[in-house]
Amino acid sequence: MRSAPLPLSVVFCLITMMALAGCASTQQIPDLNRETTDLRDVVEDVLTLEAAMDTDRVLVVFDLDNTLLAMEQGLGSDQWYEWQKDNQRESPCDPRVVQDRLAAQGALYFASAMRPTQENAPAMVRQLQSRGLSVIALTSRGVDFRLQTFRELRRNGYDFRPSALPPDTGWPEDFVPERGSRPVRYEDGVFLTTGQHKGEMLLELLRRTDTPMPGVVVMVDDKQKNLDDVLASFSSLGVPVHAWRYAREDERVENFDPDASHALWLTLEPALRTLQDALGPDHYRLPEAEPSQNCD
């Protein structure tokens, strides 16, 4: 026996409900590119995204230097490194130029302490982790800085193991990614990318860990270029990115004093070399001091 036709009012309601459900399932989260001096803004953004989609579809990625951690002094900081790189290219005979800035920075990471960029930054990270979200660190630091990096993360109250992409402990050895040319390392939720393209490196990590493509990536970094790289890499795949440029350290970066840093380096370098000669180069390796070429 044929069923009686549904009343038009019921049919309309069903069509409306189906349309709304279809809109909800296909609704696109727009990209976001904003600046903040407070990680609380990032946390609120992530919680809003979490409420709009499944928790396991939100991936939160933090940079380290000048985003979660900062050097206690200018010497050895990210701004010191960038100044050294630019000055060596433009004025190689400047006596303030350190001939092997990476080796010098490694020694300074070993000898110096770091601080959270804001006092409650570790608590902010833990709040996100407590929600069951995937929260990792992705840094331009190289694999040679592994020990110093984990020491300062632990000392300042950061631990990415509870929120790491599987395998939780990463891999016991360095590897060269398919999209890169230099060794990297993923360990305890921290990806040391050795200065390579952060968007490509994040894609490589997802591939290598067999992690499904997230519904949205929330990236926090003090450098806009890194955020732009992540936006470019994921936009081509249709994955929205909420890019947060963290600006809290901007004033310190702008007020970096090359002369003061050079004076401190002249004080510390002999002591660092003495430690290396007496105890061995297990934690850092400063090369023999060599004068700049073609300089009077």
C-alpha angles and dihedrals in degrees: 000000000000115000118242113259116261116255113261091243091058092045090051091050092050093049090049093049092049091049092050091048090050091051091050093050094048099037110131122221107223123231116260126206112181142147128229142168093203126064088209087081090057092048092051091049092051093048090052091051091047090055090053098050143013115298093236091060094063117084118190118198125187129193115218115212112071089353106067100355135030134184118257090234138022095255110093093009125129090258090052090053093049091047091050091050094049094042094049090054096045103031109017092168094057103123089223091066114107108215096218105030095174092055090046092049091050091054091047092049087054095048101037135064129230132215134209112266088233126016095242096043095107090050090051091054091047091051090058092045091052088062091064093250124149104252121174140163121238115188137175089225116120128241091257088070094055099111095045091046096053092044093057094041090054094043091053095047102259121135120167096180095094091056101032125131111252131304083053094206094043119215128322094228140049119256138190109239121228090240094046143056105214132064117270134180135213113197134155092349094309120114114201103198102179096231097307130140105295095209093053092043092053091050089049091052092051090050095046094048093045089237114163114243107272123240089232137002119215108200125187119191137145092224118074091204091063091049091049090052092053092046091051095047096049100036089065087059095047093249113138119229127205101205116195118189106207108216104173093108095045095104093053090047092051092047095049109144113213094188094053091047092049091050090051091048091054088054096047104038097075091050092048091050091048091053091048093049094045101041104023135253097279096124101028138000121212112192122228109284111258128182119241113270120254093010123132 
